[in-house]
């Protein structure tokens, strides 16, 4: 995923009201960005450090700028825009980067499924293979040397796990795919200390046959892409 037009940049002042962030542009002007991240963004907020943003030409938007990247004190990059995770996953599947998901002919997005009024992020189809339901999660929480998901309690995430288990019981493949949007994260683990119910349900899902994959991203202000698998630590 190459970024065009090029991102603007500035330094972070603060994030607030969940979907807003104030930054200082390079010319000293203070502006407000839309923050496209519903999580707590724990360990992703570094005031006075550099951020990058995209700019929309849609005149109906109240905030034309969208926060895309954060640079950490250790010079790692964090992908703030969680909406990009699905596109990154789709690109990687089509390019054969995710070796566990080769040979499917068709990729569909946002398909209704399950009994809890859900939409699957990606559905892979091939007449010679079982349907493959893929739930994509963006992982950005780094504590010490370990990456974690989620960064806050997620009842929605628990619902998705139940739906994936239902697909397995129906004879399909079901995959939980962590897109690691933090260049400092080397492995992913369920954040039992943040959401013990999610961690417990994830273990149940694995035992039921839900596959768990994690893939790291390379990123900079010009491009972001999935590059290789990393460990998921049970």
PATI-664863 format. One line per field, with one value per atom (N, C-alpha, C): atom name; x, y, z; residue in three letters. Coordinates in steps of 0.1 Angstrom, whole numbers. Layout:
// PATI-664863
atom = c(CA | ...)
c1 = c(X | ...)
c2 = c(Y | ...)
c3 = c(Z | ...)
rest = c(Ala | ...)
//
This chain:
// PATI-664863
atom = c(N | CA | C | N | CA | C | N | CA | C | N | CA | C | N | CA | C | N | CA | C | N | CA | C | N | CA | C | N | CA | C | N | CA | C | N | CA | C | N | CA | C | N | CA | C | N | CA | C | N | CA | C | N | CA | C | N | CA | C | N | CA | C | N | CA | C | N | CA | C | N | CA | C | N | CA | C | N | CA | C | N | CA | C | N | CA | C | N | CA | C | N | CA | C | N | CA | C | N | CA | C | N | CA | C | N | CA | C | N | CA | C | N | CA | C | N | CA | C | N | CA | C | N | CA | C | N | CA | C | N | CA | C | N | CA | C | N | CA | C | N | CA | C | N | CA | C | N | CA | C | N | CA | C | N | CA | C | N | CA | C | N | CA | C | N | CA | C | N | CA | C | N | CA | C | N | CA | C | N | CA | C | N | CA | C | N | CA | C | N | CA | C | N | CA | C | N | CA | C | N | CA | C | N | CA | C | N | CA | C | N | CA | C | N | CA | C | N | CA | C | N | CA | C | N | CA | C | N | CA | C | N | CA | C | N | CA | C | N | CA | C | N | CA | C | N | CA | C | N | CA | C | N | CA | C | N | CA | C | N | CA | C | N | CA | C | N | CA | C | N | CA | C | N | CA | C | N | CA | C | N | CA | C | N | CA | C | N | CA | C | N | CA | C | N | CA | C | N | CA | C | N | CA | C | N | CA | C | N | CA | C | N | CA | C | N | CA | C | N | CA | C | N | CA | C | N | CA | C | N | CA | C | N | CA | C | N | CA | C | N | CA | C | N | CA | C | N | CA | C | N | CA | C | N | CA | C | N | CA | C | N | CA | C | N | CA | C | N | CA | C | N | CA | C | N | CA | C | N | CA | C | N | CA | C | N | CA | C | N | CA | C | N | CA | C | N | CA | C | N | CA | C | N | CA | C | N | CA | C | N | CA | C | N | CA | C | N | CA | C | N | CA | C | N | CA | C | N | CA | C | N | CA | C | N | CA | C | N | CA | C | N | CA | C | N | CA | C | N | CA | C | N | CA | C | N | CA | C | N | CA | C | N | CA | C | N | CA | C | N | CA | C | N | CA | C | N | CA | C | N | CA | C | N | CA | C | N | CA | C | N | CA | C | N | CA | C | N | CA | C | N | CA | C | N | CA | C | N | CA | C | N | CA | C | N | CA | C | N | CA | C | N | CA | C | N | CA | C | N | CA | C | N | CA | C | N | CA | C | N | CA | C | N | CA | C | N | CA | C | N | CA | C | N | CA | C | N | CA | C | N | CA | C | N | CA | C | N | CA | C | N | CA | C | N | CA | C | N | CA | C | N | CA | C | N | CA | C | N | CA | C | N | CA | C | N | CA | C | N | CA | C | N | CA | C | N | CA | C | N | CA | C | N | CA | C | N | CA | C | N | CA | C | N | CA | C | N | CA | C | N | CA | C | N | CA | C | N | CA | C | N | CA | C | N | CA | C | N | CA | C | N | CA | C | N | CA | C | N | CA | C | N | CA | C | N | CA | C | N | CA | C | N | CA | C | N | CA | C | N | CA | C | N | CA | C | N | CA | C | N | CA | C | N | CA | C | N | CA | C | N | CA | C | N | CA | C | N | CA | C | N | CA | C | N | CA | C | N | CA | C | N | CA | C | N | CA | C | N | CA | C | N | CA | C | N | CA | C | N | CA | C | N | CA | C | N | CA | C | N | CA | C | N | CA | C | N | CA | C | N | CA | C | N | CA | C | N | CA | C | N | CA | C | N | CA | C | N | CA | C | N | CA | C | N | CA | C | N | CA | C | N | CA | C | N | CA | C | N | CA | C | N | CA | C | N | CA | C | N | CA | C | N | CA | C | N | CA | C)
c1 = c(8 | 0 | 9 | 10 | 18 | 9 | 14 | 6 | 7 | -4 | -4 | -17 | -17 | -6 | 2 | 14 | 22 | 16 | 19 | 14 | 20 | 12 | 17 | 22 | 29 | 35 | 34 | 36 | 36 | 40 | 38 | 41 | 28 | 27 | 15 | 14 | 2 | -1 | -8 | -20 | -28 | -39 | -44 | -56 | -67 | -79 | -90 | -103 | -114 | -127 | -127 | -117 | -115 | -112 | -119 | -117 | -110 | -104 | -98 | -83 | -75 | -61 | -56 | -49 | -44 | -29 | -24 | -9 | -5 | 8 | 15 | 22 | 18 | 24 | 38 | 46 | 60 | 61 | 51 | 51 | 47 | 43 | 39 | 24 | 16 | 2 | -4 | -14 | -20 | -33 | -35 | -47 | -52 | -64 | -71 | -72 | -68 | -69 | -81 | -87 | -96 | -87 | -90 | -83 | -91 | -87 | -95 | -92 | -93 | -89 | -98 | -106 | -115 | -110 | -97 | -91 | -86 | -80 | -74 | -61 | -55 | -42 | -32 | -33 | -23 | -9 | 1 | 15 | 16 | 7 | 8 | 8 | 7 | 6 | 19 | 26 | 39 | 39 | 34 | 34 | 48 | 48 | 60 | 68 | 62 | 69 | 61 | 68 | 63 | 51 | 41 | 30 | 29 | 22 | 19 | 4 | -1 | -16 | -19 | -30 | -35 | -45 | -48 | -57 | -68 | -80 | -91 | -96 | -100 | -106 | -121 | -127 | -141 | -146 | -153 | -157 | -167 | -173 | -183 | -177 | -164 | -157 | -154 | -157 | -154 | -139 | -133 | -118 | -112 | -105 | -100 | -88 | -81 | -69 | -72 | -66 | -67 | -54 | -53 | -40 | -37 | -25 | -21 | -10 | 1 | 13 | 17 | 23 | 30 | 44 | 54 | 68 | 71 | 76 | 79 | 92 | 95 | 108 | 120 | 116 | 126 | 127 | 120 | 120 | 113 | 103 | 95 | 83 | 76 | 64 | 52 | 41 | 28 | 18 | 10 | -1 | -13 | -18 | -29 | -42 | -43 | -55 | -59 | -67 | -70 | -78 | -85 | -93 | -84 | -71 | -62 | -59 | -61 | -57 | -63 | -76 | -83 | -77 | -74 | -68 | -54 | -47 | -33 | -34 | -44 | -46 | -50 | -59 | -64 | -52 | -45 | -33 | -23 | -21 | -11 | -16 | -29 | -35 | -33 | -37 | -36 | -22 | -12 | 2 | 9 | 2 | 7 | 17 | 16 | 25 | 20 | 7 | 2 | 1 | 11 | 13 | 2 | -4 | -15 | -28 | -28 | -41 | -40 | -31 | -29 | -40 | -41 | -49 | -64 | -68 | -82 | -84 | -94 | -96 | -102 | -111 | -119 | -118 | -117 | -117 | -128 | -137 | -148 | -147 | -152 | -151 | -165 | -165 | -177 | -190 | -189 | -200 | -207 | -220 | -228 | -227 | -226 | -225 | -229 | -230 | -232 | -246 | -248 | -261 | -261 | -250 | -250 | -249 | -254 | -255 | -241 | -232 | -218 | -216 | -205 | -199 | -185 | -181 | -168 | -159 | -147 | -138 | -134 | -130 | -127 | -132 | -138 | -142 | -135 | -128 | -121 | -129 | -130 | -138 | -130 | -132 | -127 | -135 | -138 | -147 | -141 | -127 | -120 | -116 | -120 | -115 | -127 | -127 | -137 | -138 | -149 | -150 | -141 | -134 | -125 | -129 | -133 | -138 | -126 | -123 | -111 | -116 | -113 | -115 | -101 | -100 | -88 | -87 | -76 | -75 | -61 | -61 | -49 | -43 | -30 | -23 | -12 | -13 | -4 | 2 | -3 | 1 | 14 | 24 | 37 | 40 | 43 | 47 | 59 | 70 | 83 | 87 | 89 | 92 | 81 | 69 | 58 | 46 | 41 | 29 | 16 | 6 | -7 | -19 | -29 | -43 | -53 | -63 | -66 | -60 | -61 | -56 | -66 | -78 | -89 | -100 | -109 | -119 | -127 | -129 | -136 | -147 | -159 | -171 | -173 | -170 | -172 | -162 | -150 | -140 | -144 | -151 | -156 | -167 | -175 | -186 | -180 | -169 | -163 | -157 | -152 | -146 | -157 | -168 | -180 | -184 | -185 | -189 | -179 | -166 | -156 | -158 | -160 | -162 | -174 | -185 | -197 | -194 | -185 | -181 | -173 | -165 | -157 | -167 | -177 | -186 | -195 | -196 | -204 | -195 | -183 | -174 | -166 | -165 | -157 | -143 | -134 | -122 | -126 | -119 | -121 | -107 | -104 | -90 | -91 | -84 | -82 | -68 | -68 | -55 | -52 | -40 | -35 | -26 | -30 | -21 | -13 | 0 | 8 | 13 | 6 | 9 | 18 | 29 | 39 | 52 | 62 | 74 | 83 | 79 | 87 | 81 | 70 | 64 | 69 | 75 | 80 | 71 | 62 | 53 | 40 | 29 | 16 | 11 | 4 | -2 | -15 | -24 | -37 | -34 | -40 | -38 | -47 | -43 | -52 | -53 | -42 | -42 | -52 | -56 | -65 | -79 | -81 | -94 | -93 | -94 | -93 | -104 | -116 | -126 | -123 | -117 | -113 | -102 | -92 | -81 | -86 | -96 | -101 | -109 | -117 | -125 | -116 | -105 | -96 | -90 | -86 | -81 | -92 | -104 | -115 | -117 | -115 | -116 | -105 | -93 | -82 | -85 | -89 | -93 | -104 | -113 | -124 | -120 | -108 | -103 | -101 | -103 | -101 | -86 | -81 | -67 | -63 | -52 | -47 | -34 | -33 | -22 | -18 | -5 | 0 | 10 | 9 | 18 | 23 | 36 | 42 | 41 | 41 | 42 | 55 | 59 | 70 | 62 | 67 | 60 | 69 | 66 | 72 | 62 | 65 | 55 | 52 | 59 | 56 | 48 | 49 | 43 | 42 | 32 | 30 | 26 | 31 | 27 | 30 | 23 | 26 | 38 | 47 | 60 | 62 | 59 | 62 | 55 | 54 | 47 | 55 | 48 | 54 | 47 | 53 | 47 | 35 | 25 | 14 | 17 | 18 | 22 | 9 | 6 | -6 | -5)
c2 = c(-12 | 0 | 12 | 19 | 31 | 43 | 53 | 64 | 76 | 79 | 90 | 97 | 110 | 119 | 117 | 123 | 121 | 126 | 119 | 124 | 137 | 145 | 156 | 152 | 160 | 156 | 167 | 164 | 173 | 166 | 172 | 166 | 165 | 154 | 152 | 161 | 167 | 174 | 165 | 160 | 151 | 145 | 133 | 127 | 129 | 131 | 133 | 130 | 128 | 125 | 113 | 105 | 92 | 94 | 102 | 103 | 116 | 123 | 136 | 136 | 143 | 145 | 159 | 166 | 179 | 177 | 184 | 183 | 197 | 198 | 211 | 208 | 215 | 214 | 219 | 216 | 221 | 236 | 243 | 257 | 264 | 255 | 260 | 261 | 259 | 259 | 247 | 249 | 238 | 234 | 221 | 217 | 204 | 200 | 189 | 178 | 166 | 154 | 145 | 138 | 127 | 115 | 109 | 97 | 84 | 77 | 65 | 52 | 53 | 42 | 42 | 30 | 30 | 24 | 19 | 13 | 23 | 18 | 28 | 34 | 28 | 33 | 33 | 24 | 22 | 21 | 28 | 28 | 32 | 40 | 45 | 60 | 66 | 81 | 87 | 95 | 101 | 115 | 124 | 138 | 143 | 153 | 159 | 150 | 139 | 131 | 131 | 127 | 130 | 121 | 127 | 120 | 123 | 114 | 117 | 115 | 123 | 123 | 124 | 118 | 119 | 131 | 136 | 147 | 144 | 146 | 143 | 156 | 154 | 165 | 166 | 157 | 157 | 170 | 179 | 191 | 189 | 178 | 175 | 171 | 168 | 163 | 175 | 174 | 184 | 185 | 174 | 173 | 167 | 174 | 169 | 160 | 161 | 153 | 141 | 130 | 117 | 112 | 109 | 105 | 91 | 89 | 76 | 69 | 76 | 70 | 78 | 71 | 77 | 71 | 80 | 75 | 75 | 64 | 62 | 68 | 69 | 74 | 64 | 52 | 42 | 42 | 52 | 53 | 41 | 35 | 25 | 33 | 27 | 32 | 25 | 32 | 26 | 30 | 20 | 24 | 27 | 39 | 44 | 41 | 41 | 39 | 24 | 20 | 5 | 1 | 10 | 7 | 2 | 4 | 0 | -15 | -21 | -35 | -44 | -43 | -52 | -51 | -39 | -37 | -43 | -41 | -47 | -63 | -68 | -83 | -88 | -81 | -85 | -84 | -73 | -72 | -84 | -87 | -97 | -111 | -114 | -126 | -127 | -117 | -117 | -118 | -113 | -114 | -126 | -135 | -147 | -146 | -135 | -133 | -142 | -143 | -151 | -166 | -173 | -187 | -196 | -194 | -203 | -201 | -190 | -187 | -187 | -195 | -196 | -204 | -202 | -210 | -207 | -197 | -193 | -183 | -184 | -176 | -163 | -162 | -150 | -145 | -132 | -126 | -116 | -118 | -108 | -101 | -89 | -81 | -78 | -78 | -74 | -82 | -95 | -104 | -107 | -106 | -110 | -125 | -128 | -142 | -144 | -156 | -159 | -156 | -158 | -156 | -144 | -136 | -124 | -111 | -112 | -100 | -94 | -103 | -99 | -98 | -91 | -91 | -96 | -106 | -111 | -101 | -99 | -89 | -94 | -107 | -113 | -127 | -130 | -143 | -148 | -160 | -166 | -177 | -178 | -188 | -195 | -208 | -216 | -229 | -233 | -245 | -258 | -258 | -269 | -269 | -258 | -256 | -252 | -255 | -250 | -235 | -229 | -214 | -211 | -199 | -195 | -181 | -180 | -168 | -162 | -149 | -143 | -130 | -130 | -118 | -112 | -99 | -92 | -83 | -83 | -74 | -67 | -54 | -46 | -46 | -50 | -52 | -41 | -32 | -21 | -20 | -28 | -26 | -34 | -27 | -32 | -29 | -40 | -39 | -47 | -40 | -47 | -51 | -64 | -69 | -77 | -76 | -85 | -76 | -81 | -74 | -81 | -73 | -78 | -74 | -82 | -78 | -84 | -77 | -63 | -53 | -40 | -30 | -24 | -29 | -26 | -37 | -38 | -48 | -47 | -59 | -59 | -69 | -65 | -75 | -78 | -68 | -71 | -81 | -81 | -91 | -105 | -105 | -118 | -124 | -115 | -119 | -125 | -119 | -124 | -138 | -140 | -153 | -164 | -160 | -170 | -173 | -162 | -164 | -173 | -171 | -180 | -194 | -197 | -210 | -217 | -209 | -214 | -218 | -210 | -214 | -227 | -229 | -242 | -253 | -252 | -262 | -265 | -256 | -258 | -264 | -266 | -273 | -264 | -251 | -241 | -239 | -232 | -227 | -213 | -211 | -198 | -194 | -181 | -176 | -163 | -161 | -148 | -144 | -132 | -127 | -114 | -114 | -102 | -95 | -83 | -74 | -66 | -68 | -61 | -48 | -37 | -24 | -16 | -23 | -17 | -23 | -16 | -22 | -28 | -24 | -30 | -43 | -47 | -60 | -71 | -81 | -93 | -106 | -105 | -116 | -111 | -119 | -114 | -124 | -119 | -127 | -121 | -129 | -124 | -117 | -105 | -96 | -100 | -111 | -116 | -107 | -98 | -88 | -77 | -75 | -64 | -70 | -81 | -87 | -102 | -106 | -121 | -129 | -123 | -131 | -133 | -123 | -125 | -135 | -135 | -144 | -159 | -160 | -174 | -179 | -170 | -174 | -177 | -170 | -172 | -186 | -190 | -204 | -214 | -212 | -221 | -221 | -210 | -209 | -217 | -216 | -224 | -239 | -243 | -257 | -262 | -253 | -256 | -257 | -252 | -253 | -240 | -228 | -215 | -213 | -210 | -208 | -194 | -192 | -179 | -176 | -165 | -161 | -147 | -144 | -130 | -127 | -115 | -110 | -96 | -94 | -81 | -72 | -59 | -49 | -42 | -39 | -29 | -16 | -5 | 8 | 20 | 30 | 43 | 53 | 66 | 75 | 74 | 65 | 63 | 51 | 40 | 27 | 19 | 10 | 0 | -13 | -24 | -37 | -48 | -59 | -71 | -78 | -82 | -88 | -102 | -106 | -119 | -123 | -136 | -141 | -139 | -137 | -137 | -146 | -150 | -159 | -154 | -163 | -160 | -169 | -163 | -170 | -174 | -186 | -191 | -187)
c3 = c(0 | 0 | 0 | -12 | -13 | -10 | -3 | 0 | -10 | -16 | -26 | -25 | -24 | -22 | -9 | -9 | 3 | 16 | 27 | 40 | 44 | 51 | 59 | 72 | 79 | 92 | 102 | 115 | 126 | 138 | 150 | 163 | 171 | 178 | 186 | 198 | 200 | 213 | 222 | 217 | 226 | 217 | 222 | 216 | 227 | 222 | 231 | 225 | 233 | 228 | 218 | 220 | 213 | 198 | 191 | 176 | 172 | 181 | 178 | 183 | 176 | 181 | 176 | 185 | 181 | 178 | 168 | 165 | 161 | 161 | 156 | 143 | 133 | 120 | 120 | 110 | 109 | 109 | 105 | 105 | 118 | 127 | 141 | 142 | 132 | 132 | 140 | 148 | 155 | 148 | 145 | 138 | 145 | 141 | 147 | 136 | 140 | 131 | 135 | 125 | 129 | 133 | 144 | 149 | 146 | 135 | 131 | 139 | 152 | 160 | 173 | 174 | 185 | 198 | 197 | 209 | 219 | 229 | 239 | 234 | 224 | 219 | 230 | 239 | 250 | 244 | 249 | 245 | 230 | 225 | 211 | 211 | 222 | 222 | 228 | 220 | 224 | 221 | 230 | 228 | 225 | 216 | 211 | 201 | 197 | 187 | 174 | 164 | 150 | 147 | 140 | 134 | 119 | 112 | 98 | 96 | 86 | 83 | 68 | 65 | 51 | 51 | 39 | 38 | 27 | 31 | 22 | 15 | 3 | -5 | -4 | 4 | 6 | 13 | 7 | 14 | 25 | 26 | 37 | 50 | 49 | 62 | 71 | 84 | 93 | 95 | 96 | 98 | 86 | 77 | 65 | 66 | 78 | 80 | 88 | 85 | 92 | 97 | 110 | 116 | 110 | 105 | 99 | 107 | 110 | 116 | 128 | 138 | 150 | 150 | 153 | 155 | 170 | 175 | 189 | 193 | 206 | 210 | 205 | 203 | 198 | 183 | 176 | 162 | 155 | 162 | 155 | 150 | 140 | 134 | 139 | 142 | 146 | 136 | 130 | 121 | 130 | 130 | 138 | 131 | 118 | 111 | 110 | 119 | 120 | 107 | 101 | 89 | 77 | 78 | 67 | 69 | 80 | 83 | 73 | 70 | 61 | 47 | 42 | 29 | 28 | 39 | 40 | 39 | 46 | 46 | 32 | 26 | 13 | 3 | 3 | -6 | -4 | 9 | 12 | 7 | 8 | 4 | -11 | -18 | -33 | -38 | -31 | -35 | -30 | -23 | -18 | -6 | 1 | 12 | 24 | 26 | 37 | 31 | 34 | 28 | 32 | 44 | 49 | 41 | 33 | 26 | 11 | 6 | -8 | -15 | -28 | -37 | -38 | -30 | -32 | -43 | -51 | -63 | -60 | -50 | -48 | -34 | -33 | -20 | -19 | -9 | -7 | 6 | 7 | 19 | 25 | 39 | 46 | 42 | 43 | 40 | 53 | 52 | 64 | 67 | 80 | 84 | 98 | 103 | 117 | 122 | 135 | 142 | 151 | 150 | 159 | 151 | 139 | 130 | 127 | 123 | 120 | 105 | 102 | 89 | 90 | 82 | 82 | 74 | 78 | 72 | 58 | 57 | 44 | 43 | 31 | 28 | 16 | 17 | 6 | 0 | -13 | -20 | -31 | -32 | -43 | -44 | -56 | -57 | -52 | -50 | -46 | -31 | -24 | -11 | -2 | 11 | 20 | 21 | 23 | 25 | 37 | 36 | 46 | 51 | 64 | 70 | 78 | 75 | 81 | 89 | 101 | 110 | 112 | 108 | 108 | 121 | 128 | 139 | 138 | 141 | 141 | 155 | 156 | 168 | 169 | 180 | 181 | 195 | 205 | 219 | 221 | 225 | 228 | 243 | 250 | 264 | 266 | 270 | 271 | 257 | 255 | 241 | 235 | 242 | 237 | 232 | 220 | 215 | 221 | 223 | 228 | 221 | 221 | 217 | 226 | 230 | 227 | 236 | 233 | 242 | 251 | 251 | 260 | 259 | 268 | 268 | 255 | 249 | 236 | 236 | 239 | 238 | 223 | 214 | 200 | 195 | 200 | 196 | 201 | 213 | 218 | 209 | 204 | 195 | 182 | 177 | 165 | 167 | 179 | 182 | 182 | 188 | 188 | 173 | 165 | 151 | 144 | 146 | 139 | 143 | 156 | 161 | 154 | 152 | 146 | 131 | 124 | 111 | 110 | 120 | 121 | 123 | 132 | 134 | 122 | 113 | 101 | 90 | 92 | 83 | 74 | 78 | 71 | 78 | 71 | 78 | 84 | 95 | 102 | 107 | 104 | 107 | 114 | 125 | 132 | 128 | 120 | 115 | 122 | 129 | 135 | 125 | 121 | 113 | 123 | 124 | 134 | 129 | 133 | 128 | 138 | 142 | 151 | 148 | 142 | 138 | 149 | 162 | 173 | 178 | 174 | 178 | 171 | 178 | 172 | 173 | 183 | 185 | 192 | 191 | 196 | 206 | 216 | 226 | 231 | 235 | 240 | 253 | 254 | 266 | 277 | 284 | 295 | 306 | 308 | 319 | 316 | 304 | 300 | 298 | 291 | 289 | 290 | 303 | 306 | 299 | 297 | 290 | 276 | 269 | 255 | 254 | 263 | 263 | 265 | 274 | 277 | 264 | 258 | 247 | 235 | 233 | 222 | 224 | 236 | 238 | 234 | 237 | 234 | 219 | 212 | 198 | 191 | 196 | 190 | 192 | 203 | 206 | 196 | 193 | 184 | 170 | 166 | 153 | 146 | 153 | 147 | 145 | 133 | 131 | 135 | 141 | 145 | 138 | 131 | 123 | 127 | 127 | 129 | 119 | 113 | 103 | 105 | 105 | 107 | 95 | 97 | 86 | 86 | 74 | 73 | 70 | 75 | 72 | 74 | 66 | 67 | 61 | 61 | 56 | 41 | 34 | 20 | 16 | 25 | 22 | 34 | 34 | 45 | 38 | 43 | 37 | 47 | 46 | 53 | 47 | 56 | 50 | 55 | 67 | 71 | 84 | 86 | 98 | 110 | 122 | 135 | 144 | 155 | 164 | 171 | 173 | 182 | 194 | 206 | 218 | 226 | 227 | 235 | 249)
rest = c(Unk | Unk | Unk | Unk | Unk | Unk | Unk | Unk | Unk | Unk | Unk | Unk | Unk | Unk | Unk | Unk | Unk | Unk | Unk | Unk | Unk | Unk | Unk | Unk | Unk | Unk | Unk | Unk | Unk | Unk | Unk | Unk | Unk | Unk | Unk | Unk | Unk | Unk | Unk | Unk | Unk | Unk | Unk | Unk | Unk | Unk | Unk | Unk | Unk | Unk | Unk | Unk | Unk | Unk | Unk | Unk | Unk | Unk | Unk | Unk | Unk | Unk | Unk | Unk | Unk | Unk | Unk | Unk | Unk | Unk | Unk | Unk | Unk | Unk | Unk | Unk | Unk | Unk | Unk | Unk | Unk | Unk | Unk | Unk | Unk | Unk | Unk | Unk | Unk | Unk | Unk | Unk | Unk | Unk | Unk | Unk | Unk | Unk | Unk | Unk | Unk | Unk | Unk | Unk | Unk | Unk | Unk | Unk | Unk | Unk | Unk | Unk | Unk | Unk | Unk | Unk | Unk | Unk | Unk | Unk | Unk | Unk | Unk | Unk | Unk | Unk | Unk | Unk | Unk | Unk | Unk | Unk | Unk | Unk | Unk | Unk | Unk | Unk | Unk | Unk | Unk | Unk | Unk | Unk | Unk | Unk | Unk | Unk | Unk | Unk | Unk | Unk | Unk | Unk | Unk | Unk | Unk | Unk | Unk | Unk | Unk | Unk | Unk | Unk | Unk | Unk | Unk | Unk | Unk | Unk | Unk | Unk | Unk | Unk | Unk | Unk | Unk | Unk | Unk | Unk | Unk | Unk | Unk | Unk | Unk | Unk | Unk | Unk | Unk | Unk | Unk | Unk | Unk | Unk | Unk | Unk | Unk | Unk | Unk | Unk | Unk | Unk | Unk | Unk | Unk | Unk | Unk | Unk | Unk | Unk | Unk | Unk | Unk | Unk | Unk | Unk | Unk | Unk | Unk | Unk | Unk | Unk | Unk | Unk | Unk | Unk | Unk | Unk | Unk | Unk | Unk | Unk | Unk | Unk | Unk | Unk | Unk | Unk | Unk | Unk | Unk | Unk | Unk | Unk | Unk | Unk | Unk | Unk | Unk | Unk | Unk | Unk | Unk | Unk | Unk | Unk | Unk | Unk | Unk | Unk | Unk | Unk | Unk | Unk | Unk | Unk | Unk | Unk | Unk | Unk | Unk | Unk | Unk | Unk | Unk | Unk | Unk | Unk | Unk | Unk | Unk | Unk | Unk | Unk | Unk | Unk | Unk | Unk | Unk | Unk | Unk | Unk | Unk | Unk | Unk | Unk | Unk | Unk | Unk | Unk | Unk | Unk | Unk | Unk | Unk | Unk | Unk | Unk | Unk | Unk | Unk | Unk | Unk | Unk | Unk | Unk | Unk | Unk | Unk | Unk | Unk | Unk | Unk | Unk | Unk | Unk | Unk | Unk | Unk | Unk | Unk | Unk | Unk | Unk | Unk | Unk | Unk | Unk | Unk | Unk | Unk | Unk | Unk | Unk | Unk | Unk | Unk | Unk | Unk | Unk | Unk | Unk | Unk | Unk | Unk | Unk | Unk | Unk | Unk | Unk | Unk | Unk | Unk | Unk | Unk | Unk | Unk | Unk | Unk | Unk | Unk | Unk | Unk | Unk | Unk | Unk | Unk | Unk | Unk | Unk | Unk | Unk | Unk | Unk | Unk | Unk | Unk | Unk | Unk | Unk | Unk | Unk | Unk | Unk | Unk | Unk | Unk | Unk | Unk | Unk | Unk | Unk | Unk | Unk | Unk | Unk | Unk | Unk | Unk | Unk | Unk | Unk | Unk | Unk | Unk | Unk | Unk | Unk | Unk | Unk | Unk | Unk | Unk | Unk | Unk | Unk | Unk | Unk | Unk | Unk | Unk | Unk | Unk | Unk | Unk | Unk | Unk | Unk | Unk | Unk | Unk | Unk | Unk | Unk | Unk | Unk | Unk | Unk | Unk | Unk | Unk | Unk | Unk | Unk | Unk | Unk | Unk | Unk | Unk | Unk | Unk | Unk | Unk | Unk | Unk | Unk | Unk | Unk | Unk | Unk | Unk | Unk | Unk | Unk | Unk | Unk | Unk | Unk | Unk | Unk | Unk | Unk | Unk | Unk | Unk | Unk | Unk | Unk | Unk | Unk | Unk | Unk | Unk | Unk | Unk | Unk | Unk | Unk | Unk | Unk | Unk | Unk | Unk | Unk | Unk | Unk | Unk | Unk | Unk | Unk | Unk | Unk | Unk | Unk | Unk | Unk | Unk | Unk | Unk | Unk | Unk | Unk | Unk | Unk | Unk | Unk | Unk | Unk | Unk | Unk | Unk | Unk | Unk | Unk | Unk | Unk | Unk | Unk | Unk | Unk | Unk | Unk | Unk | Unk | Unk | Unk | Unk | Unk | Unk | Unk | Unk | Unk | Unk | Unk | Unk | Unk | Unk | Unk | Unk | Unk | Unk | Unk | Unk | Unk | Unk | Unk | Unk | Unk | Unk | Unk | Unk | Unk | Unk | Unk | Unk | Unk | Unk | Unk | Unk | Unk | Unk | Unk | Unk | Unk | Unk | Unk | Unk | Unk | Unk | Unk | Unk | Unk | Unk | Unk | Unk | Unk | Unk | Unk | Unk | Unk | Unk | Unk | Unk | Unk | Unk | Unk | Unk | Unk | Unk | Unk | Unk | Unk | Unk | Unk | Unk | Unk | Unk | Unk | Unk | Unk | Unk | Unk | Unk | Unk | Unk | Unk | Unk | Unk | Unk | Unk | Unk | Unk | Unk | Unk | Unk | Unk | Unk | Unk | Unk | Unk | Unk | Unk | Unk | Unk | Unk | Unk | Unk | Unk | Unk | Unk | Unk | Unk | Unk | Unk | Unk | Unk | Unk | Unk | Unk | Unk | Unk | Unk | Unk | Unk | Unk | Unk | Unk | Unk | Unk | Unk | Unk | Unk | Unk | Unk | Unk | Unk | Unk | Unk | Unk | Unk | Unk | Unk | Unk | Unk | Unk | Unk | Unk | Unk | Unk | Unk | Unk | Unk | Unk | Unk | Unk | Unk | Unk | Unk | Unk | Unk | Unk | Unk)
//
